[in-house]
């Protein structure tokens, strides 16, 4: 395939950015989107130009590093991670816009790379347990009702990619934070921090400059791991419960 790429180029957070246009040819439909960008960068390097900076790591859809907005959609036209998006999702002759996540809490580092350390600080605020569980067999000795286990596993699938923030018109991180709160709060091992966890993580989320949630649902639609929208309501209930308990 021959494609026209319009890629956001920006030297750093303080420098002005703009879309640059590139032509790439000989793109296989079986390539992943990141392999297509590798092809572009090889051509730029051979021409003596600066390659496009973009995040990637495992390229297996489990690390959440591949943070790109493709034609206006977080991770592109399919509900998957960018590294698992293949070029067969596009047609020969297409023009493709490639941009970084757009959120004030995710400042641009360079080109398509953004600083998502705000997510790390939210997790550090309460995404842990203090109860010693020993080895895996010891942890398995604690009975957990299957509905609770299923609920926890569903939310533990969050890979922290930030697509929810990029898709939200408000730049909210509520879906991410709710996933991290809910998957621990429902388990007996997470009970000791149940109240402080949700209060501290929500407070940290607000301090990072993420927008407010108005339940538009774009976050859940864009999530490549299918974290459900009711996750936010579940966290709100936990927050109200913890707030009331703290006031007693």
C-alpha positions in Angstrom: 0.0 0.0 0.0 1.0 3.6 -0.5 -0.1 5.9 2.3 0.0 9.6 3.2 0.9 10.2 6.9 0.2 13.4 8.7 2.3 13.1 11.8 2.5 15.5 14.8 6.1 16.7 15.2 7.1 18.6 18.4 10.6 18.9 19.8 9.5 19.2 23.4 6.7 20.4 25.7 7.6 24.1 25.3 8.2 24.1 21.6 5.4 24.7 19.1 4.2 21.6 17.2 2.7 21.0 13.8 1.6 18.2 11.5 4.2 17.1 9.0 3.3 15.1 5.9 5.1 12.0 4.7 4.6 9.5 1.9 5.3 5.8 2.6 5.1 3.1 0.0 5.3 -0.7 0.0 3.4 -1.1 3.2 2.2 -4.7 3.8 -1.4 -5.1 5.0 0.0 -7.6 7.5 2.2 -5.0 9.2 1.3 -3.6 12.6 0.8 0.1 12.8 4.1 0.4 14.7 5.9 -1.6 12.1 4.6 0.9 9.5 6.0 3.7 11.6 9.3 1.8 11.8 9.4 1.8 8.0 8.8 5.6 8.0 11.6 6.1 10.5 14.0 4.0 8.5 13.3 6.2 5.5 13.8 9.4 7.5 17.1 8.2 9.0 18.4 7.2 5.5 17.4 10.7 4.3 19.3 12.3 7.3 16.1 13.5 9.0 15.0 13.2 12.6 12.9 10.0 13.1 9.5 10.3 14.7 9.6 9.6 18.4 6.8 7.3 19.6 6.3 5.0 22.7 6.4 1.2 22.4 7.6 -1.7 24.5 6.1 -5.2 24.4 4.2 -4.9 21.1 1.9 -7.6 22.4 -1.0 -5.5 23.6 -0.3 -5.9 27.4 2.0 -3.0 28.4 0.0 0.1 27.3 3.0 2.0 26.0 1.7 2.5 22.4 -0.2 5.7 23.0 -1.3 7.2 19.6 -4.4 9.0 18.4 -5.0 7.7 14.9 -7.5 9.6 12.7 -9.0 11.1 15.8 -9.5 7.7 17.7 -7.3 6.6 20.6 -5.4 3.5 19.3 -7.1 3.8 16.0 -10.3 2.5 14.3 -10.4 -0.9 16.1 -10.8 -1.6 19.8 -7.3 -2.8 20.4 -3.9 -1.3 21.3 -1.9 0.5 18.6 0.7 -2.3 18.4 -2.1 -4.8 17.7 -3.7 -2.6 15.0 -2.7 -3.9 11.6 -2.5 -2.0 8.3 -5.4 -4.1 6.8 -7.6 -1.7 8.8 -6.7 0.9 6.2 -6.9 1.1 2.4 -4.3 1.9 -0.3 -4.1 5.6 -0.8 -5.5 6.5 2.6 -4.4 9.7 4.5 -3.7 8.9 8.2 -3.4 11.5 10.9 -1.2 10.4 13.8 -1.1 12.5 17.0 -0.2 12.1 20.7 -2.6 11.8 23.6 -4.3 15.2 24.1 -4.6 16.0 27.8 -3.1 18.7 30.0 -2.0 16.0 32.5 0.0 14.3 29.7 2.5 16.9 28.5 4.3 16.1 25.3 7.9 14.9 25.7 8.7 14.8 22.0 6.6 14.2 18.9 4.1 11.4 19.8 5.6 10.7 23.2 3.8 12.0 26.3 4.6 11.9 30.0 2.1 9.6 31.7 3.9 9.6 35.1 0.7 11.1 36.5 -0.8 7.6 36.3 2.2 6.3 38.3 1.6 8.9 41.0 -2.1 7.9 41.2 -1.1 4.3 41.7 1.5 5.2 44.3 -1.1 7.1 46.3 -3.1 3.9 47.0 -2.7 1.1 44.5 -1.1 -1.4 46.9 -2.0 -3.7 49.8 -0.2 -4.0 53.1 -1.6 -7.4 54.1 1.1 -10.0 53.9 -0.1 -12.8 51.6 3.0 -14.9 51.5 3.6 -17.1 48.5 0.9 -17.7 45.8 -0.4 -20.9 47.5 -0.9 -18.9 50.7 -2.8 -16.2 49.0 -5.0 -18.8 47.3 -5.9 -20.2 50.8 -8.1 -17.1 51.3 -11.5 -17.8 49.9 -12.9 -15.2 47.5 -16.5 -15.4 46.2 -16.4 -16.0 42.4 -18.4 -12.8 41.7 -15.8 -10.8 43.6 -13.0 -12.6 41.9 -14.5 -12.0 38.5 -15.0 -8.3 39.3 -11.4 -7.9 40.5 -10.0 -9.7 37.4 -12.1 -7.6 35.1 -10.7 -4.4 36.5 -7.2 -5.7 36.9 -7.0 -6.0 33.1 -6.4 -2.2 32.9 -3.0 -1.7 31.3 -2.7 2.0 32.1 -2.4 3.1 28.4 -4.3 6.3 28.9 -6.8 5.8 26.0 -9.6 6.7 28.3 -8.1 10.1 29.0 -7.3 10.7 25.4 -10.9 9.8 24.3 -12.6 11.8 27.1 -13.7 15.3 26.0 -12.9 16.4 29.5 -9.5 14.6 29.8 -10.8 12.7 32.8 -8.9 9.8 34.4 -11.9 8.4 36.2 -12.0 5.1 34.3 -8.3 4.4 35.0 -8.5 5.3 38.6 -11.7 3.4 39.2 -10.1 0.2 37.7 -7.2 0.5 40.0 -9.4 1.2 43.1 -12.0 -1.5 42.3 -9.8 -4.4 41.6 -8.2 -4.1 45.0 -11.1 -2.9 47.1 -13.3 -6.0 46.4 -10.6 -8.5 47.6 -10.1 -9.3 51.3 -6.4 -8.6 50.9 -7.2 -5.0 50.0 -9.6 -4.4 52.9 -7.2 -2.7 55.3 -6.7 0.3 52.8 -10.2 0.2 51.4 -11.1 3.8 52.6 -7.8 5.4 52.4 -7.1 3.9 49.0 -10.1 5.5 47.2 -9.7 8.9 49.0 -6.0 9.2 48.4 -6.1 8.0 44.7 -9.0 10.4 43.8 -7.3 13.2 45.6 -4.1 12.5 43.6 -6.0 12.2 40.4 -7.5 15.7 41.0 -4.2 17.2 41.8 -2.7 16.0 38.6 -5.0 18.2 36.6 -7.2 15.7 34.9 -10.7 16.9 33.9 -13.9 16.1 35.6 -16.1 13.1 34.6 -19.5 13.8 33.0 -20.1 10.1 32.1 -20.0 10.6 28.3 -18.8 7.1 28.0 -16.1 7.7 25.5 -13.5 6.3 27.9 -15.1 2.9 28.0 -15.6 2.9 24.3 -11.9 3.5 23.6 -10.6 1.2 26.3 -8.7 -1.7 24.6 -9.3 -4.0 27.6 -13.0 -3.3 28.0 -13.0 -1.8 31.4 -16.8 -1.1 31.8 -18.3 2.3 32.4 -20.1 1.2 35.6 -16.6 0.9 37.1 -16.8 4.7 37.7 -20.1 4.4 39.6 -18.6 1.7 41.7 -15.7 3.9 42.6 -18.0 6.8 43.4 -19.9 4.6 45.8 -16.6 3.6 47.5 -15.6 7.3 47.7 -18.9 8.3 49.3 -18.7 5.4 51.7 -15.1 6.3 52.7 -16.0 10.0 53.0 -18.9 9.3 55.4 -16.8 6.9 57.5 -14.0 9.5 57.8 -16.5 12.1 59.1 -17.7 10.0 62.0 
